[in-house]
């Protein structure tokens, strides 16, 4: 027996304090963050990492990233 999308989303919100989409976004951001930390500015671009993890709107990616990590993706790549 399955549950509807709204029931699933409400249960997720109640148990985890977030939505499934937000949880997925945070997981993808964490992977992008790890890739940027491991990369070299000469060999990798922010665009390449963002699109690898499914972020195709680079301005939105940068907003989410800065909100999550307190730095821009390019600052992380340069460090």
Secondary structure, 3 states (H helix, E strand, C coil): CCCCHHHHHHHHHHHHCCCHHHHHHHHHHHHHHHHHHHCCCCCCCHHHHHHHCCCCCHHHHHHHHHHHHCCCHHHHHHC
